[in-house]
Amino acid sequence: MDININVKIDCPNIVNAVLALAEALEQMKAEVQINAGLQSPPKEVQAPKENLQNNEKSKIPTLEEVRSVLSKLSQKDKQQEVKRLINKFGAKKLTEISKDKYEELLKEAIKIKVE
């Protein structure tokens, strides 16, 4: 049994509210993951870097992966560097950055870790 539902929303305020809610839920999820990750070994912090180097062309990073790396940097007193990095990509927040720029963004974030 197939059910098709089409919804058209003509109210930009509702769309903005739903988008804001979705972003808030993503941030809450990231914070929960960060809090859970505080007890994990440092190897998990390095995992995205290794993954990016080994599978550079085979996998495009997801928003969650990028957010995780940037969140961990922020926890290590690198908030200003993270803000500058996001601004470097022409955005005020991570969700404004195009998905095709995530790989480049992660490379820049890894440089922050090394410095």
N, C-alpha and C positions, 0 to 999 in steps of 0.2 A: 504494500500500500504506500503510495507516494503522496505526500502533502506538500504543496507549494504555497508559500505565503509571501506576498509582496507587500512591503510597507514603504510608503512615501511620506517623508516628514518635510513639511513646508515651513516649519517654525525654527529659525536659526538659533533661538534661545534654548530650545530643547536639545538641539544637536550639540550646542556648546556645552550644555549641562551634562549630557551623556559622555561627551569626550573628556570633560573635566573629571567625571566620576571614574571613567576607565583609567585615566592617568593616575588618579589618586589610588586606585586599587593596585595598579602596577607598582607604585612607590611603596605601598604597604607591604606587598609581597616581597619586594626587594629588601625592605627593612627587616622583615621576618627572616629572610634568607641570610642577611648580614648578621643578625643577632645569633642565629643558629651557627653561622660560620665562625663566630668568635672563638668557639671551642675547638675548631678543627685545626689541623696542623698547617704550617705555612705552605706546604706543597700545593694545597688547593688554590692559594693565591696565585701561584705560578702556572697553574694548569692552562688558563687561556693563552698565555704566552707560548707555551710549548705547542699547544694545539695550533696556534696561528703559524708558527714557524714550520711545523711538520706538514700541515695540510693547507698551506697558504692559498692554493688555487682551487682546492676541492670543496671548500666549505665557506659560505658567507656567514659572518657572525650575526647572531640574533640580537635584538634589542636587550633581551635579558642578560646575555653574555656581556655586552658592552656595559650595561648598567651595573652589573656585578663588579666588573673590574674598576669602574669609576667610583663606585661606592666604597670599595676596599681602599682605594687611594685616599678618598676623603677621610676615612677613618684613621688613616696614618698621617693626619695633619697636612694633607695635600689639597685642601678644599680650593684654595686660590688657583692652584695649577689646573685643577679640573675645570673650574669656571673659565679660565683663560683658554683652555683647550676647546671647550664647547663654543666659546665666542669665536675662536679661530675658524671654526667651521660655519660661521655666520648665523649662529643660533643663540638663543637665551637659555634654552633647555634642551636636554638630550632628544626628546621626542620630535623636535623641530629639524633634526638632522636627517638627511636622506639615508635610507638603508644602504644604498650603494657606497656610502662614505664610511660605514662602520669599520671596515677592514683597516682603512687608513687611520681612523680615529683610534683603534686599538693599538696600532703601531706607535702612534704618538703617546698613548697612555703608557705603553711599556717603556718608552724613553723616560717618562717621569719617574717610574719605579727605579730605573738604573741610576739616575742622577742623585 
